[in-house]
């Protein structure tokens, strides 16, 4: 077998691998947020709204996307969302388009900070007037170990590295001019 025939065989094999790789790739999603796994309905005055979640059940400190889609779309409407924590803290945000699906309102990579029952309060202004509606959402405890333990374990390599350099510094000591001349 000549070098040229080996080269041809290798090129054919690489082309076959590339074709399989491209052919096995998943098709592009028609909807950028087709991974919404759970929806809830909330009546916001005269506007029925579908609230979508990319993770279900919800857990504290877990990032997810929220989508808010009123019947008839968001054209000609505006509003706010107030998130009310279990301890009563409130945060008001203007409803804005989701960054990956511009046809709906949404929050991108958000998390709820504690477990308990959260309330999402919507206020929408539109052609049928203003409406307000609440959606209560139960949020489970944070997944995994407690946050303090996670940080402690994560900082162990840094502490060991600093200890190593401290031991090396103590054993070798700072260099003096007399050391350099010898």
N, CA and C atoms as an extended XYZ file, in Angstrom:
546
Properties=species:S:1:pos:R:3:atomname:S:1:resname:S:1:resid:I:1 pbc="F F F"
N         0.848       -1.170        0.000 N   UNK     1
C         0.000        0.000        0.000 CA  UNK     1
C         0.897        1.238        0.000 C   UNK     1
N         0.660        2.126       -0.929 N   UNK     2
C         1.500        3.305       -1.079 CA  UNK     2
C         1.057        4.392       -0.111 C   UNK     2
N         1.903        5.356        0.002 N   UNK     3
C         1.605        6.484        0.880 CA  UNK     3
C         0.381        7.233        0.379 C   UNK     3
N         0.240        7.389       -0.931 N   UNK     4
C        -0.896        8.090       -1.513 CA  UNK     4
C        -2.208        7.378       -1.196 C   UNK     4
N        -2.233        6.060       -1.271 N   UNK     5
C        -3.464        5.327       -0.980 CA  UNK     5
C        -3.791        5.388        0.516 C   UNK     5
N        -2.769        5.408        1.370 N   UNK     6
C        -3.008        5.559        2.812 CA  UNK     6
C        -3.592        6.936        3.109 C   UNK     6
N        -3.071        7.949        2.415 N   UNK     7
C        -3.565        9.309        2.595 CA  UNK     7
C        -5.020        9.408        2.147 C   UNK     7
N        -5.355        8.791        1.006 N   UNK     8
C        -6.745        8.795        0.522 CA  UNK     8
C        -7.666        8.103        1.522 C   UNK     8
N        -7.235        6.977        2.058 N   UNK     9
C        -8.048        6.247        3.041 CA  UNK     9
C        -8.278        7.093        4.286 C   UNK     9
N        -7.252        7.815        4.715 N   UNK    10
C        -7.395        8.666        5.893 CA  UNK    10
C        -8.361        9.816        5.627 C   UNK    10
N        -8.283       10.431        4.441 N   UNK    11
C        -9.190       11.522        4.089 CA  UNK    11
C       -10.630       11.016        4.035 C   UNK    11
N       -10.850        9.847        3.434 N   UNK    12
C       -12.199        9.269        3.373 CA  UNK    12
C       -12.720        9.002        4.774 C   UNK    12
N       -11.869        8.461        5.652 N   UNK    13
C       -12.289        8.172        7.013 CA  UNK    13
C       -12.639        9.469        7.761 C   UNK    13
N       -11.838       10.520        7.618 N   UNK    14
C       -12.123       11.791        8.276 CA  UNK    14
C       -13.418       12.408        7.757 C   UNK    14
N       -13.662       12.299        6.447 N   UNK    15
C       -14.916       12.801        5.880 CA  UNK    15
C       -16.112       12.018        6.422 C   UNK    15
N       -15.975       10.712        6.570 N   UNK    16
C       -17.059        9.891        7.114 CA  UNK    16
C       -17.347       10.267        8.563 C   UNK    16
N       -16.299       10.483        9.346 N   UNK    17
C       -16.478       10.888       10.747 CA  UNK    17
C       -17.160       12.252       10.816 C   UNK    17
N       -16.736       13.190        9.975 N   UNK    18
C       -17.350       14.518        9.959 CA  UNK    18
C       -18.818       14.434        9.552 C   UNK    18
N       -19.138       13.601        8.569 N   UNK    19
C       -20.531       13.449        8.137 CA  UNK    19
C       -21.384       12.853        9.253 C   UNK    19
N       -20.866       11.859        9.947 N   UNK    20
C       -21.606       11.280       11.075 CA  UNK    20
C       -21.794       12.287       12.195 C   UNK    20
N       -20.774       13.085       12.442 N   UNK    21
C       -20.858       14.077       13.502 CA  UNK    21
C       -21.935       15.112       13.179 C   UNK    21
N       -21.952       15.619       11.970 N   UNK    22
C       -22.952       16.610       11.558 CA  UNK    22
C       -24.336       15.965       11.495 C   UNK    22
N       -24.416       14.744       10.998 N   UNK    23
C       -25.704       14.073       10.884 CA  UNK    23
C       -26.314       13.708       12.219 C   UNK    23
N       -25.484       13.462       13.225 N   UNK    24
C       -25.992       13.074       14.542 CA  UNK    24
C       -26.327       14.271       15.421 C   UNK    24
N       -25.931       15.462       15.004 N   UNK    25
C       -26.216       16.657       15.802 CA  UNK    25
C       -27.723       16.889       15.855 C   UNK    25
N       -28.234       17.328       17.011 N   UNK    26
C       -29.674       17.567       17.107 CA  UNK    26
C       -30.092       18.743       16.230 C   UNK    26
N       -31.305       18.670       15.747 N   UNK    27
C       -31.831       19.753       14.918 CA  UNK    27
C       -32.053       20.989       15.782 C   UNK    27
N       -31.944       22.153       15.188 N   UNK    28
C       -32.171       23.397       15.912 CA  UNK    28
C       -33.625       23.474       16.350 C   UNK    28
N       -33.830       23.979       17.555 N   UNK    29
C       -35.186       24.088       18.098 CA  UNK    29
C       -35.942       25.205       17.388 C   UNK    29
N       -37.215       24.964       17.117 N   UNK    30
C       -38.037       25.993       16.482 CA  UNK    30
C       -38.310       27.128       17.451 C   UNK    30
N       -38.510       26.805       18.718 N   UNK    31
C       -38.775       27.799       19.749 CA  UNK    31
C       -37.544       27.872       20.648 C   UNK    31
N       -36.969       29.071       20.852 N   UNK    32
C       -35.766       29.155       21.668 CA  UNK    32
C       -35.978       28.697       23.110 C   UNK    32
N       -37.202       28.696       23.584 N   UNK    33
C       -37.462       28.259       24.958 CA  UNK    33
C       -38.351       27.026       24.957 C   UNK    33
N       -38.089       26.075       24.072 N   UNK    34
C       -38.914       24.872       24.033 CA  UNK    34
C       -38.574       23.923       25.170 C   UNK    34
N       -37.652       24.337       26.030 N   UNK    35
C       -37.316       23.503       27.176 CA  UNK    35
C       -38.097       23.909       28.421 C   UNK    35
N       -39.148       24.703       28.280 N   UNK    36
C       -40.036       25.008       29.398 CA  UNK    36
C       -40.714       23.702       29.792 C   UNK    36
N       -40.515       23.296       31.042 N   UNK    37
C       -40.980       21.977       31.467 CA  UNK    37
C       -42.285       22.023       32.251 C   UNK    37
N       -42.695       23.208       32.705 N   UNK    38
C       -43.924       23.304       33.491 CA  UNK    38
C       -44.548       24.673       33.267 C   UNK    38
N       -45.866       24.714       33.188 N   UNK    39
C       -46.566       25.992       33.055 CA  UNK    39
C       -47.680       26.073       34.091 C   UNK    39
N       -47.991       27.283       34.463 N   UNK    40
C       -49.104       27.585       35.363 CA  UNK    40
C       -49.910       28.708       34.717 C   UNK    40
N       -51.205       28.722       34.981 N   UNK    41
C       -52.081       29.777       34.468 CA  UNK    41
C       -52.419       30.731       35.611 C   UNK    41
N       -52.406       32.023       35.340 N   UNK    42
C       -52.793       33.027       36.326 CA  UNK    42
C       -53.672       34.058       35.624 C   UNK    42
N       -54.745       34.459       36.287 N   UNK    43
C       -55.646       35.467       35.737 CA  UNK    43
C       -55.213       36.822       36.275 C   UNK    43
N       -54.745       37.696       35.393 N   UNK    44
C       -54.274       39.027       35.768 CA  UNK    44
C       -55.310       40.030       35.271 C   UNK    44
N       -56.329       40.267       36.102 N   UNK    45
C       -57.447       41.105       35.675 CA  UNK    45
C       -58.098       40.458       34.467 C   UNK    45
N       -58.243       41.199       33.361 N   UNK    46
C       -58.868       40.621       32.170 CA  UNK    46
C       -57.912       39.786       31.301 C   UNK    46
N       -56.653       39.635       31.736 N   UNK    47
C       -55.642       38.989       30.914 CA  UNK    47
C       -55.233       37.630       31.490 C   UNK    47
N       -55.551       36.522       30.789 N   UNK    48
C       -54.995       35.238       31.205 CA  UNK    48
C       -53.517       35.173       30.807 C   UNK    48
N       -52.664       34.744       31.742 N   UNK    49
C       -51.231       34.709       31.506 CA  UNK    49
C       -50.727       33.286       31.775 C   UNK    49
N       -49.899       32.777       30.852 N   UNK    50
C       -49.241       31.490       31.040 CA  UNK    50
C       -47.828       31.755       31.550 C   UNK    50
N       -47.531       31.216       32.725 N   UNK    51
C       -46.206       31.371       33.332 CA  UNK    51
C       -45.453       30.062       33.109 C   UNK    51
N       -44.281       30.142       32.468 N   UNK    52
C       -43.490       28.958       32.173 CA  UNK    52
C       -42.231       28.889       33.020 C   UNK    52
N       -41.860       27.672       33.392 N   UNK    53
C       -40.673       27.432       34.207 CA  UNK    53
C       -39.786       26.428       33.473 C   UNK    53
N       -38.483       26.656       33.455 N   UNK    54
C       -37.563       25.716       32.805 CA  UNK    54
C       -37.083       24.630       33.749 C   UNK    54
N       -37.415       24.729       35.027 N   UNK    55
C       -37.083       23.714       36.027 CA  UNK    55
C       -38.310       23.506       36.887 C   UNK    55
N       -38.644       22.272       37.176 N   UNK    56
C       -39.766       21.987       38.068 CA  UNK    56
C       -39.491       20.693       38.783 C   UNK    56
N       -39.681       20.566       40.051 N   UNK    57
C       -40.105       21.580       41.003 CA  UNK    57
C       -38.992       22.601       41.259 C   UNK    57
N       -39.409       23.759       41.745 N   UNK    58
C       -38.455       24.828       42.016 CA  UNK    58
C       -37.710       24.553       43.315 C   UNK    58
N       -36.433       24.900       43.318 N   UNK    59
C       -35.610       24.783       44.529 CA  UNK    59
C       -34.914       26.118       44.771 C   UNK    59
N       -34.693       26.435       46.026 N   UNK    60
C       -34.016       27.681       46.386 CA  UNK    60
C       -32.609       27.692       45.810 C   UNK    60
N       -32.153       28.858       45.388 N   UNK    61
C       -30.803       29.090       44.867 CA  UNK    61
C       -30.521       28.320       43.586 C   UNK    61
N       -31.544       27.888       42.863 N   UNK    62
C       -31.361       27.136       41.620 CA  UNK    62
C       -31.748       28.053       40.454 C   UNK    62
N       -30.831       28.249       39.518 N   UNK    63
C       -31.090       29.152       38.394 CA  UNK    63
C       -32.075       28.535       37.413 C   UNK    63
N       -32.976       29.363       36.912 N   UNK    64
C       -33.941       28.924       35.920 CA  UNK    64
C       -34.441       30.128       35.148 C   UNK    64
N       -35.168       29.866       34.085 N   UNK    65
C       -35.806       30.916       33.299 CA  UNK    65
C       -37.298       30.901       33.603 C   UNK    65
N       -37.881       32.089       33.650 N   UNK    66
C       -39.326       32.249       33.761 CA  UNK    66
C       -39.808       32.896       32.469 C   UNK    66
N       -40.952       32.483       31.968 N   UNK    67
C       -41.576       33.169       30.841 CA  UNK    67
C       -42.994       33.550       31.239 C   UNK    67
N       -43.447       34.694       30.753 N   UNK    68
C       -44.786       35.198       31.049 CA  UNK    68
C       -45.431       35.578       29.721 C   UNK    68
N       -46.472       34.848       29.351 N   UNK    69
C       -47.093       35.055       28.047 CA  UNK    69
C       -48.595       35.286       28.204 C   UNK    69
N       -49.035       36.559       28.057 N   UNK    70
C       -50.478       36.807       28.115 CA  UNK    70
C       -51.152       36.349       26.820 C   UNK    70
N       -52.405       35.920       26.941 N   UNK    71
C       -53.164       35.566       25.734 CA  UNK    71
C       -53.199       36.770       24.805 C   UNK    71
N       -52.962       36.538       23.553 N   UNK    72
C       -52.940       37.625       22.574 CA  UNK    72
C       -51.578       38.271       22.425 C   UNK    72
N       -50.589       37.794       23.161 N   UNK    73
C       -49.238       38.330       23.025 CA  UNK    73
C       -48.984       39.545       23.892 C   UNK    73
N       -47.785       40.088       23.790 N   UNK    74
C       -47.377       41.209       24.635 CA  UNK    74
C       -47.480       42.555       23.932 C   UNK    74
N       -47.827       42.548       22.648 N   UNK    75
C       -47.929       43.807       21.898 CA  UNK    75
C       -49.022       44.691       22.504 C   UNK    75
N       -48.695       45.942       22.743 N   UNK    76
C       -49.650       46.898       23.284 CA  UNK    76
C       -49.884       46.761       24.782 C   UNK    76
N       -49.062       45.966       25.455 N   UNK    77
C       -49.220       45.762       26.893 CA  UNK    77
C       -47.898       46.088       27.590 C   UNK    77
N       -48.007       46.461       28.844 N   UNK    78
C       -46.839       46.674       29.693 CA  UNK    78
C       -47.217       46.236       31.096 C   UNK    78
N       -46.215       46.122       31.939 N   UNK    79
C       -46.547       45.710       33.292 CA  UNK    79
C       -45.338       45.532       34.171 C   UNK    79
N       -45.631       45.052       35.384 N   UNK    80
C       -44.585       44.795       36.359 CA  UNK    80
C       -44.813       43.431       36.990 C   UNK    80
N       -43.735       42.888       37.555 N   UNK    81
C       -43.814       41.665       38.351 CA  UNK    81
C       -43.194       41.981       39.705 C   UNK    81
N       -43.916       41.627       40.750 N   UNK    82
C       -43.417       41.786       42.107 CA  UNK    82
C       -43.192       40.399       42.676 C   UNK    82
N       -41.952       40.107       43.059 N   UNK    83
C       -41.669       38.827       43.699 CA  UNK    83
C       -41.696       39.059       45.203 C   UNK    83
N       -42.537       38.289       45.880 N   UNK    84
C       -42.705       38.430       47.322 CA  UNK    84
C       -42.159       37.163       47.974 C   UNK    84
N       -41.088       37.324       48.750 N   UNK    85
C       -40.424       36.203       49.414 CA  UNK    85
C       -41.270       35.707       50.586 C   UNK    85
N       -40.992       34.495       51.060 N   UNK    86
C       -41.731       33.972       52.214 CA  UNK    86
C       -41.642       34.865       53.456 C   UNK    86
N       -40.530       35.609       53.605 N   UNK    87
C       -40.386       36.489       54.768 CA  UNK    87
C       -40.987       37.873       54.543 C   UNK    87
N       -41.627       38.083       53.388 N   UNK    88
C       -42.317       39.348       53.117 CA  UNK    88
C       -41.527       40.357       52.302 C   UNK    88
N       -40.253       40.095       52.046 N   UNK    89
C       -39.478       41.024       51.212 CA  UNK    89
C       -40.070       41.078       49.816 C   UNK    89
N       -40.119       42.264       49.242 N   UNK    90
C       -40.673       42.441       47.897 CA  UNK    90
C       -39.630       43.052       46.982 C   UNK    90
N       -39.676       42.617       45.719 N   UNK    91
C       -38.836       43.218       44.683 CA  UNK    91
C       -39.691       43.411       43.449 C   UNK    91
N       -39.741       44.648       42.959 N   UNK    92
C       -40.573       44.982       41.806 CA  UNK    92
C       -39.677       45.169       40.589 C   UNK    92
N       -40.037       44.505       39.487 N   UNK    93
C       -39.317       44.647       38.219 CA  UNK    93
C       -40.330       44.903       37.104 C   UNK    93
N       -39.889       45.655       36.116 N   UNK    94
C       -40.715       45.888       34.933 CA  UNK    94
C       -40.695       44.624       34.087 C   UNK    94
N       -41.841       44.233       33.555 N   UNK    95
C       -41.894       43.085       32.649 CA  UNK    95
C       -41.215       43.481       31.340 C   UNK    95
N       -40.201       42.717       30.963 N   UNK    96
C       -39.480       42.996       29.726 CA  UNK    96
C       -39.358       41.713       28.921 C   UNK    96
N       -39.022       41.870       27.663 N   UNK    97
C       -38.913       40.713       26.782 CA  UNK    97
C       -37.823       39.760       27.261 C   UNK    97
N       -38.086       38.469       27.075 N   UNK    98
C       -37.075       37.470       27.415 CA  UNK    98
C       -35.948       37.577       26.397 C   UNK    98
N       -34.676       37.481       26.819 N   UNK    99
C       -33.569       37.684       25.881 CA  UNK    99
C       -33.488       36.670       24.750 C   UNK    99
N       -33.994       35.443       24.958 N   UNK   100
C       -33.887       34.427       23.911 CA  UNK   100
C       -35.198       34.169       23.193 C   UNK   100
N       -36.286       34.690       23.700 N   UNK   101
C       -37.577       34.562       23.018 CA  UNK   101
C       -38.270       35.907       23.119 C   UNK   101
N       -38.073       36.728       22.120 N   UNK   102
C       -38.529       38.114       22.164 CA  UNK   102
C       -40.040       38.256       22.046 C   UNK   102
N       -40.779       37.144       21.865 N   UNK   103
C       -42.236       37.204       21.747 CA  UNK   103
C       -42.943       37.141       23.091 C   UNK   103
N       -42.200       36.904       24.179 N   UNK   104
C       -42.809       36.803       25.504 CA  UNK   104
C       -41.996       37.632       26.495 C   UNK   104
N       -42.622       37.938       27.633 N   UNK   105
C       -41.880       38.538       28.731 CA  UNK   105
C       -41.168       37.426       29.478 C   UNK   105
N       -40.109       37.768       30.197 N   UNK   106
C       -39.464       36.732       30.980 CA  UNK   106
C       -38.282       37.209       31.782 C   UNK   106
N       -37.824       36.307       32.636 N   UNK   107
C       -36.625       36.507       33.438 CA  UNK   107
C       -35.631       35.430       33.034 C   UNK   107
N       -34.397       35.819       32.791 N   UNK   108
C       -33.373       34.905       32.306 CA  UNK   108
C       -32.402       34.588       33.432 C   UNK   108
N       -32.194       33.341       33.702 N   UNK   109
C       -31.249       32.831       34.692 CA  UNK   109
C       -31.450       33.540       36.039 C   UNK   109
N       -32.606       33.345       36.600 N   UNK   110
C       -32.958       33.894       37.902 CA  UNK   110
C       -33.005       32.770       38.919 C   UNK   110
N       -32.916       33.109       40.185 N   UNK   111
C       -33.093       32.120       41.240 CA  UNK   111
C       -33.828       32.762       42.401 C   UNK   111
N       -34.543       31.940       43.133 N   UNK   112
C       -35.256       32.389       44.314 CA  UNK   112
C       -34.404       32.018       45.521 C   UNK   112
N       -34.155       32.988       46.397 N   UNK   113
C       -33.131       32.851       47.417 CA  UNK   113
C       -33.430       31.982       48.611 C   UNK   113
N       -34.669       31.620       48.849 N   UNK   114
C       -34.974       30.814       50.035 CA  UNK   114
C       -36.153       29.897       49.744 C   UNK   114
N       -36.291       28.888       50.589 N   UNK   115
C       -37.414       27.960       50.411 CA  UNK   115
C       -38.657       28.538       51.075 C   UNK   115
N       -39.808       28.020       50.677 N   UNK   116
C       -41.087       28.485       51.205 CA  UNK   116
C       -42.017       28.843       50.056 C   UNK   116
N       -43.115       29.481       50.396 N   UNK   117
C       -44.083       29.883       49.370 CA  UNK   117
C       -43.791       31.303       48.915 C   UNK   117
N       -43.447       31.431       47.659 N   UNK   118
C       -43.201       32.729       47.026 CA  UNK   118
C       -44.465       33.153       46.291 C   UNK   118
N       -44.673       34.443       46.183 N   UNK   119
C       -45.793       34.978       45.422 CA  UNK   119
C       -45.255       35.820       44.275 C   UNK   119
N       -45.735       35.518       43.072 N   UNK   120
C       -45.428       36.341       41.905 CA  UNK   120
C       -46.673       37.170       41.622 C   UNK   120
N       -46.582       38.484       41.818 N   UNK   121
C       -47.724       39.381       41.604 CA  UNK   121
C       -47.506       40.146       40.304 C   UNK   121
N       -48.436       39.966       39.396 N   UNK   122
C       -48.368       40.604       38.080 CA  UNK   122
C       -49.332       41.779       38.025 C   UNK   122
N       -48.893       42.865       37.423 N   UNK   123
C       -49.758       43.999       37.103 CA  UNK   123
C       -49.552       44.282       35.625 C   UNK   123
N       -50.645       44.218       34.859 N   UNK   124
C       -50.559       44.425       33.410 CA  UNK   124
C       -51.481       45.560       33.011 C   UNK   124
N       -50.954       46.473       32.186 N   UNK   125
C       -51.727       47.543       31.572 CA  UNK   125
C       -51.854       47.221       30.095 C   UNK   125
N       -53.075       47.274       29.583 N   UNK   126
C       -53.281       46.957       28.179 CA  UNK   126
C       -54.566       47.570       27.666 C   UNK   126
N       -55.010       47.138       26.483 N   UNK   127
C       -56.201       47.719       25.872 CA  UNK   127
C       -57.475       47.489       26.694 C   UNK   127
N       -57.509       46.467       27.538 N   UNK   128
C       -58.690       46.196       28.361 CA  UNK   128
C       -58.555       46.774       29.762 C   UNK   128
N       -57.586       47.651       29.961 N   UNK   129
C       -57.395       48.271       31.265 CA  UNK   129
C       -56.279       47.613       32.049 C   UNK   129
N       -56.249       47.940       33.348 N   UNK   130
C       -55.206       47.391       34.217 CA  UNK   130
C       -55.744       46.196       34.986 C   UNK   130
N       -54.872       45.217       35.189 N   UNK   131
C       -55.239       44.038       35.960 CA  UNK   131
C       -54.100       43.593       36.843 C   UNK   131
N       -54.458       42.962       37.955 N   UNK   132
C       -53.479       42.426       38.885 CA  UNK   132
C       -53.852       40.991       39.220 C   UNK   132
N       -52.840       40.136       39.331 N   UNK   133
C       -53.073       38.748       39.702 CA  UNK   133
C       -51.859       38.153       40.374 C   UNK   133
N       -52.099       37.180       41.247 N   UNK   134
C       -51.024       36.545       42.012 CA  UNK   134
C       -50.900       35.075       41.643 C   UNK   134
N       -49.671       34.582       41.681 N   UNK   135
C       -49.391       33.165       41.518 CA  UNK   135
C       -48.503       32.744       42.681 C   UNK   135
N       -48.989       31.814       43.512 N   UNK   136
C       -48.201       31.289       44.623 CA  UNK   136
C       -47.394       30.092       44.129 C   UNK   136
N       -46.103       30.086       44.442 N   UNK   137
C       -45.205       29.030       43.992 CA  UNK   137
C       -44.457       28.484       45.209 C   UNK   137
N       -44.533       27.172       45.404 N   UNK   138
C       -43.788       26.535       46.495 CA  UNK   138
C       -42.365       26.246       46.038 C   UNK   138
N       -41.404       26.696       46.828 N   UNK   139
C       -39.988       26.507       46.517 CA  UNK   139
C       -39.390       25.579       47.575 C   UNK   139
N       -38.772       24.493       47.117 N   UNK   140
C       -38.164       23.518       48.014 CA  UNK   140
C       -36.799       24.003       48.493 C   UNK   140
N       -36.229       23.289       49.452 N   UNK   141
C       -34.904       23.642       49.970 CA  UNK   141
C       -33.858       23.609       48.863 C   UNK   141
N       -32.760       24.300       49.105 N   UNK   142
C       -31.630       24.358       48.171 CA  UNK   142
C       -31.075       22.954       47.948 C   UNK   142
N       -30.776       22.600       46.689 N   UNK   143
C       -30.191       21.280       46.443 CA  UNK   143
C       -28.751       21.220       46.951 C   UNK   143
N       -28.327       20.031       47.313 N   UNK   144
C       -26.944       19.834       47.725 CA  UNK   144
C       -26.699       20.205       49.168 C   UNK   144
N       -25.423       20.262       49.547 N   UNK   145
C       -25.073       20.582       50.932 CA  UNK   145
C       -25.336       22.052       51.234 C   UNK   145
N       -25.329       22.422       52.518 N   UNK   146
C       -25.508       23.838       52.871 CA  UNK   146
C       -24.433       24.705       52.207 C   UNK   146
N       -24.775       25.944       51.940 N   UNK   147
C       -23.883       26.845       51.212 CA  UNK   147
C       -22.552       27.039       51.940 C   UNK   147
N       -22.566       27.169       53.261 N   UNK   148
C       -21.318       27.371       54.009 CA  UNK   148
C       -20.386       26.159       53.858 C   UNK   148
N       -20.947       24.964       53.902 N   UNK   149
C       -20.136       23.761       53.732 CA  UNK   149
C       -19.558       23.688       52.317 C   UNK   149
N       -20.353       24.065       51.325 N   UNK   150
C       -19.862       24.065       49.938 CA  UNK   150
C       -18.675       25.013       49.786 C   UNK   150
N       -18.778       26.214       50.362 N   UNK   151
C       -17.674       27.166       50.286 CA  UNK   151
C       -16.450       26.640       51.021 C   UNK   151
N       -16.651       26.030       52.189 N   UNK   152
C       -15.528       25.496       52.963 CA  UNK   152
C       -14.776       24.442       52.167 C   UNK   152
N       -15.505       23.504       51.596 N   UNK   153
C       -14.865       22.445       50.810 CA  UNK   153
C       -14.184       23.034       49.572 C   UNK   153
N       -14.820       23.991       48.945 N   UNK   154
C       -14.245       24.603       47.742 CA  UNK   154
C       -12.977       25.396       48.017 C   UNK   154
N       -12.832       25.927       49.239 N   UNK   155
C       -11.647       26.728       49.557 CA  UNK   155
C       -10.489       25.904       50.120 C   UNK   155
N       -10.688       24.612       50.356 N   UNK   156
C        -9.606       23.767       50.868 CA  UNK   156
C        -8.378       23.792       49.949 C   UNK   156
N        -8.504       23.659       48.620 N   UNK   157
C        -7.297       23.719       47.772 CA  UNK   157
C        -6.537       25.038       47.900 C   UNK   157
N        -7.265       26.151       48.025 N   UNK   158
C        -6.592       27.447       48.192 CA  UNK   158
C        -5.834       27.478       49.515 C   UNK   158
N        -6.446       26.994       50.587 N   UNK   159
C        -5.783       26.982       51.891 CA  UNK   159
C        -4.538       26.108       51.857 C   UNK   159
N        -4.621       24.933       51.226 N   UNK   160
C        -3.452       24.054       51.126 CA  UNK   160
C        -2.333       24.698       50.302 C   UNK   160
N        -2.686       25.387       49.240 N   UNK   161
C        -1.685       26.078       48.420 CA  UNK   161
C        -0.986       27.168       49.216 C   UNK   161
N        -1.765       27.960       49.961 N   UNK   162
C        -1.160       29.012       50.783 CA  UNK   162
C        -0.265       28.413       51.869 C   UNK   162
N        -0.692       27.315       52.479 N   UNK   163
C         0.132       26.652       53.490 CA  UNK   163
C         1.430       26.139       52.870 C   UNK   163
N         1.343       25.556       51.672 N   UNK   164
C         2.544       25.067       50.984 CA  UNK   164
C         3.541       26.199       50.768 C   UNK   164
N         3.062       27.326       50.237 N   UNK   165
C         3.974       28.440       49.980 CA  UNK   165
C         4.518       29.026       51.272 C   UNK   165
N         3.740       29.025       52.339 N   UNK   166
C         4.240       29.512       53.627 CA  UNK   166
C         5.367       28.612       54.142 C   UNK   166
N         5.195       27.298       54.039 N   UNK   167
C         6.234       26.364       54.478 CA  UNK   167
C         7.498       26.548       53.635 C   UNK   167
N         7.336       26.670       52.329 N   UNK   168
C         8.502       26.876       51.460 CA  UNK   168
C         9.205       28.177       51.822 C   UNK   168
N         8.458       29.232       52.088 N   UNK   169
C         9.048       30.533       52.434 CA  UNK   169
C         9.810       30.431       53.758 C   UNK   169
N         9.226       29.727       54.741 N   UNK   170
C         9.884       29.600       56.040 CA  UNK   170
C        11.151       28.755       55.926 C   UNK   170
N        11.096       27.676       55.183 N   UNK   171
C        12.263       26.776       55.061 CA  UNK   171
C        13.406       27.418       54.277 C   UNK   171
N        13.090       28.122       53.225 N   UNK   172
C        14.165       28.703       52.401 CA  UNK   172
C        14.540       30.085       52.891 C   UNK   172
N        13.617       30.801       53.475 N   UNK   173
C        13.894       32.136       53.983 CA  UNK   173
C        14.156       33.118       52.864 C   UNK   173
N        14.150       34.377       53.187 N   UNK   174
C        14.432       35.376       52.154 CA  UNK   174
C        15.909       35.365       51.785 C   UNK   174
N        16.215       35.621       50.556 N   UNK   175
C        17.596       35.642       50.088 CA  UNK   175
C        18.240       36.990       50.485 C   UNK   175
N        19.474       36.916       50.896 N   UNK   176
C        20.227       38.140       51.222 CA  UNK   176
C        21.337       38.312       50.184 C   UNK   176
N        21.983       39.440       50.223 N   UNK   177
C        23.088       39.708       49.288 CA  UNK   177
C        24.223       38.733       49.525 C   UNK   177
N        24.488       38.311       50.773 N   UNK   178
C        25.568       37.380       51.065 CA  UNK   178
C        25.306       36.037       50.401 C   UNK   178
N        24.022       35.607       50.344 N   UNK   179
C        23.666       34.355       49.690 CA  UNK   179
C        23.917       34.433       48.179 C   UNK   179
N        23.694       35.580       47.611 N   UNK   180
C        23.849       35.739       46.170 CA  UNK   180
C        25.321       35.706       45.752 C   UNK   180
N        26.208       36.156       46.627 N   UNK   181
C        27.630       36.209       46.300 CA  UNK   181
C        28.326       34.852       46.441 C   UNK   181
N        27.785       33.930       47.166 N   UNK   182
C        28.453       32.645       47.362 CA  UNK   182
C        28.308       31.730       46.200 C   UNK   182
